[in-house]
Amino acid sequence: MPLLGKDAIFAAEDIATERVAIPEWGGEVMVRGLTGAQRDAWEASMRVQRGKKVEMDMTNFRARLCVLCVVDETGQLIFHGGDVDALAGKSGAALDRIYAAAARLSGISDEDAEDLAKNSRTTDGGPSSST
């Protein structure tokens, strides 16, 4: 494999998309992977500051990822942050299918999701003991 320079890295089209069949909704959706910044923001969105404590809020974490990854044929997001609760009220099987594709395209492993869930206990905002 060739050694890549900065220009080649920045020029690479590296955000994948794929169509996902959602039989519960009678069609397909287009799912796009997250950028590094979007993934960081998604993970950070689960942290809630309460006084001096930081808590992990895993509420609707699948729907939150789906909102960030479902796009139209031009690559524009079809949902916005205000749609999370409504989308979370849809079929769990459908959301799981979209979540699985979005996670895979975004490099989010099952282990990453488990780590987020494990960290859903209350912390003091200090350094994590996991490495």
Sequence and secondary structure as in RCSB ss.txt:
>XXXX:A:sequence
MPLLGKDAIFAAEDIATERVAIPEWGGEVMVRGLTGAQRDAWEASMRVQRGKKVEMDMTNFRARLCVLCVVDETG
QLIFHGGDVDALAGKSGAALDRIYAAAARLSGISDEDAEDLAKNSRTTDGGPSSST
>XXXX:A:secstr
     HHHHHH     EEEEEEGGGTEEEEEE   HHHHHHHHHTTEEEETTEEEE  TTHHHHHHHHHEE TTS
 BS  GGGHHHHHTS HHHHHHHHHHHHHHHT  HHHHHHHHHTTS B SS  S  
